[in-house]
Amino acid sequence: MKTKQKEQIAKFRDVYERQFGRVYKLALLLLGNVTDAEDAVQIVFARFWEKKPDFYDINHENAWFITVVRNQCKDMQRDYFRKNRTNIGNALEVQVEFFYPEDNDLWQAMQELPHKYRVILYLYYYEGYSVRELSGIFHRKESTLQTQLADGRKKLRKIMEINK
């Protein structure tokens, strides 16, 4: 194997190890099931391999992966097959299970939120992004994102109360 090819594989491995968790969790949150999330992860990393983008820093890398996984999940949700398949409640696969029951309730409630709230709440609370960082990723005003966070929390609280 050539040296350049080995370097490319090593770089891919490093980025994959850094980004896999983020990409998988976000895909799972957006798509709602393990199988589709795994498919999205494969597509995102295949796209990374094909495009071989150069990142300025880790924040640029994170933003690229967040954007690509969001777009991939949107594409998958628009897919004819996905829209028209029969939902049998994923009877053959166990969905996400958390150690604490209240975490399962929160996960279910998050699945009921509209896409724009799910993504913002997840990145803010679970990934630890600040509103300023999210503003750079989504190319939106900070005030808009703060409003979405507040609205998302209200909607999530309402869903949690209904599901009690």
FENMO-V738064 format. One record per residue. N is the residue number from 1. SS is DSSP state (2 for helix, 1 for strand, 0 for the rest). OMEGA is omega in radians with two decimals (none if undefined). Layout:
((N:SS:OMEGA) (N:SS:OMEGA))
This chain:
((1:0:-3.10) (2:0:-3.11) (3:2:-3.13) (4:2:3.13) (5:2:3.09) (6:2:3.12) (7:2:3.13) (8:2:3.13) (9:2:3.12) (10:2:3.11) (11:2:3.13) (12:2:3.14) (13:2:3.14) (14:2:-3.13) (15:2:3.13) (16:2:-3.13) (17:2:3.13) (18:2:-2.95) (19:2:-3.03) (20:2:-3.10) (21:2:-3.14) (22:2:-3.10) (23:2:-3.11) (24:2:-3.11) (25:2:3.14) (26:2:3.10) (27:2:3.12) (28:2:3.11) (29:2:-3.07) (30:2:-3.06) (31:2:3.02) (32:0:3.06) (33:0:-3.01) (34:2:-3.07) (35:2:3.13) (36:2:3.12) (37:2:3.11) (38:2:3.09) (39:2:-3.14) (40:2:3.13) (41:2:3.13) (42:2:-3.12) (43:2:-3.14) (44:2:-3.12) (45:2:3.02) (46:2:3.09) (47:2:3.10) (48:2:-3.13) (49:2:-3.12) (50:2:-3.04) (51:2:-3.11) (52:0:-3.11) (53:0:3.04) (54:0:-3.12) (55:0:3.11) (56:0:-3.12) (57:0:-3.09) (58:2:3.12) (59:2:3.09) (60:2:3.10) (61:2:3.14) (62:2:-3.12) (63:2:3.13) (64:2:-3.11) (65:2:3.12) (66:2:-3.14) (67:2:-3.10) (68:2:-3.13) (69:2:3.08) (70:2:-3.13) (71:2:3.13) (72:2:3.13) (73:2:3.08) (74:2:3.11) (75:2:-3.13) (76:2:3.13) (77:2:3.11) (78:2:-3.06) (79:0:-3.12) (80:2:-3.10) (81:2:-3.11) (82:2:-3.12) (83:2:-2.99) (84:2:3.11) (85:0:3.11) (86:0:3.14) (87:0:3.10) (88:0:3.08) (89:0:-3.12) (90:0:-3.03) (91:0:-3.06) (92:0:-3.12) (93:0:3.10) (94:0:3.10) (95:0:-3.09) (96:0:3.08) (97:0:3.13) (98:0:-3.12) (99:0:-3.13) (100:0:-3.11) (101:2:-3.13) (102:2:3.07) (103:2:3.07) (104:2:3.12) (105:2:3.13) (106:2:3.12) (107:2:3.13) (108:2:3.13) (109:2:3.11) (110:2:3.14) (111:2:-3.12) (112:2:3.13) (113:0:2.99) (114:0:-3.06) (115:2:-3.03) (116:2:3.11) (117:2:-3.14) (118:2:-3.08) (119:2:-3.10) (120:2:-3.14) (121:2:-3.14) (122:2:-3.10) (123:2:-3.12) (124:2:-3.03) (125:2:-3.07) (126:2:-3.13) (127:0:3.06) (128:0:3.10) (129:0:3.06) (130:0:3.10) (131:2:3.13) (132:2:3.13) (133:2:3.11) (134:2:3.08) (135:2:3.10) (136:2:-3.13) (137:2:-3.04) (138:2:-3.13) (139:0:3.10) (140:0:3.10) (141:0:3.11) (142:2:-3.13) (143:2:3.10) (144:2:-3.13) (145:2:3.09) (146:2:3.09) (147:2:3.11) (148:2:3.09) (149:2:3.14) (150:2:3.13) (151:2:3.13) (152:2:3.10) (153:2:3.13) (154:2:-3.14) (155:2:3.13) (156:2:3.11) (157:2:-3.14) (158:2:3.12) (159:2:-3.13) (160:2:3.12) (161:2:3.13) (162:2:-3.06) (163:0:-3.13) (164:0:none))
